[in-house]
Amino acid sequence: MATEANVSERIIQAEKHVNEQLSYGGIFPSTGPFGSTLEYRYHDGDLEGEIGQMRRLADAFIQLADALESHGKPRA
């Protein structure tokens, strides 16, 4: 079983990975009617590259969810 320190480090690394993916070219923060949102400008660039980035972002969120789940947070 993972130690508390290992789980916390895994969460920190997963959060960092999500933030790195959110900083990628076709993803922009914006403000919408419900507060802060993300805008995906996949139509402005190379569609194949943008699809790959969406998959990397999804994987980053999955890693973060797994890390949080390991820490004992309930799964939605």
CYANA upper distance limits for C-alpha pairs under 8 A (distance plus 0.5 A):
  2 ALA  CA      6 ASN  CA      6.55
  2 ALA  CA      7 VAL  CA      6.79
  3 THR  CA      7 VAL  CA      6.75
  4 GLU  CA      8 SER  CA      6.59
  4 GLU  CA     71 HIS  CA      8.11
  5 ALA  CA      9 GLU  CA      6.61
  6 ASN  CA     10 ARG  CA      6.61
  7 VAL  CA     11 ILE  CA      6.75
  7 VAL  CA     67 ALA  CA      7.14
  7 VAL  CA     70 SER  CA      7.26
  7 VAL  CA     71 HIS  CA      6.58
  8 SER  CA     12 ILE  CA      6.75
  8 SER  CA     71 HIS  CA      8.01
  9 GLU  CA     13 GLN  CA      6.62
 10 ARG  CA     14 ALA  CA      6.55
 10 ARG  CA     67 ALA  CA      6.45
 11 ILE  CA     15 GLU  CA      6.60
 11 ILE  CA     64 LEU  CA      6.73
 11 ILE  CA     67 ALA  CA      5.70
 11 ILE  CA     68 LEU  CA      6.87
 12 ILE  CA     16 LYS  CA      6.70
 13 GLN  CA     17 HIS  CA      6.65
 14 ALA  CA     18 VAL  CA      6.79
 14 ALA  CA     60 ALA  CA      7.13
 14 ALA  CA     61 PHE  CA      8.25
 14 ALA  CA     63 GLN  CA      6.41
 14 ALA  CA     64 LEU  CA      5.27
 14 ALA  CA     67 ALA  CA      7.67
 15 GLU  CA     19 ASN  CA      6.77
 15 GLU  CA     64 LEU  CA      6.72
 16 LYS  CA     20 GLU  CA      6.63
 17 HIS  CA     21 GLN  CA      6.76
 17 HIS  CA     60 ALA  CA      6.44
 18 VAL  CA     22 LEU  CA      6.67
 18 VAL  CA     57 LEU  CA      7.03
 18 VAL  CA     60 ALA  CA      5.59
 18 VAL  CA     61 PHE  CA      6.75
 18 VAL  CA     64 LEU  CA      8.14
 19 ASN  CA     23 SER  CA      6.80
 20 GLU  CA     24 TYR  CA      7.45
 21 GLN  CA     53 GLN  CA      8.04
 21 GLN  CA     56 ARG  CA      7.55
 21 GLN  CA     57 LEU  CA      6.00
 21 GLN  CA     60 ALA  CA      7.94
 22 LEU  CA     27 ILE  CA      6.70
 22 LEU  CA     28 PHE  CA      8.30
 22 LEU  CA     57 LEU  CA      7.63
 23 SER  CA     27 ILE  CA      7.33
 23 SER  CA     28 PHE  CA      8.27
 24 TYR  CA     53 GLN  CA      8.30
 26 GLY  CA     40 TYR  CA      6.33
 26 GLY  CA     41 ARG  CA      5.59
 26 GLY  CA     42 TYR  CA      6.51
 26 GLY  CA     44 ASP  CA      8.37
 26 GLY  CA     45 GLY  CA      8.00
 26 GLY  CA     50 GLU  CA      7.29
 27 ILE  CA     38 LEU  CA      7.18
 27 ILE  CA     39 GLU  CA      6.30
 27 ILE  CA     40 TYR  CA      5.29
 27 ILE  CA     41 ARG  CA      6.83
 28 PHE  CA     38 LEU  CA      6.19
 28 PHE  CA     39 GLU  CA      5.59
 28 PHE  CA     40 TYR  CA      6.98
 28 PHE  CA     41 ARG  CA      8.19
 29 PRO  CA     36 SER  CA      7.59
 29 PRO  CA     37 THR  CA      6.46
 29 PRO  CA     38 LEU  CA      5.14
 29 PRO  CA     39 GLU  CA      6.56
 30 SER  CA     36 SER  CA      6.44
 30 SER  CA     37 THR  CA      5.85
 30 SER  CA     38 LEU  CA      6.32
 30 SER  CA     39 GLU  CA      6.94
 31 THR  CA     35 GLY  CA      6.02
 31 THR  CA     36 SER  CA      5.03
 31 THR  CA     37 THR  CA      6.08
 32 GLY  CA     36 SER  CA      6.51
 32 GLY  CA     37 THR  CA      6.44
 41 ARG  CA     45 GLY  CA      7.89
 42 TYR  CA     46 ASP  CA      7.73
 42 TYR  CA     47 LEU  CA      6.47
 42 TYR  CA     50 GLU  CA      6.11
 42 TYR  CA     51 ILE  CA      8.28
 43 HIS  CA     47 LEU  CA      7.20
 45 GLY  CA     49 GLY  CA      8.48
 45 GLY  CA     50 GLU  CA      7.79
 46 ASP  CA     50 GLU  CA      6.69
 47 LEU  CA     51 ILE  CA      6.59
 48 GLU  CA     52 GLY  CA      6.89
 49 GLY  CA     53 GLN  CA      6.79
 50 GLU  CA     54 MET  CA      6.71
 51 ILE  CA     55 ARG  CA      6.85
 52 GLY  CA     56 ARG  CA      6.81
 53 GLN  CA     57 LEU  CA      6.60
 54 MET  CA     58 ALA  CA      6.62
 55 ARG  CA     59 ASP  CA      6.61
 56 ARG  CA     60 ALA  CA      6.66
 57 LEU  CA     61 PHE  CA      6.87
 58 ALA  CA     62 ILE  CA      6.77
 59 ASP  CA     63 GLN  CA      6.68
 60 ALA  CA     64 LEU  CA      6.79
 61 PHE  CA     65 ALA  CA      6.62
 62 ILE  CA     66 ASP  CA      6.59
 63 GLN  CA     67 ALA  CA      6.65
 64 LEU  CA     68 LEU  CA      6.66
 65 ALA  CA     69 GLU  CA      6.51
 66 ASP  CA     70 SER  CA      6.66
 67 ALA  CA     71 HIS  CA      6.92
 68 LEU  CA     72 GLY  CA      7.19
 68 LEU  CA     73 LYS  CA      6.19
 69 GLU  CA     73 LYS  CA      5.46
 69 GLU  CA     74 PRO  CA      6.81
 69 GLU  CA     75 ARG  CA      7.01
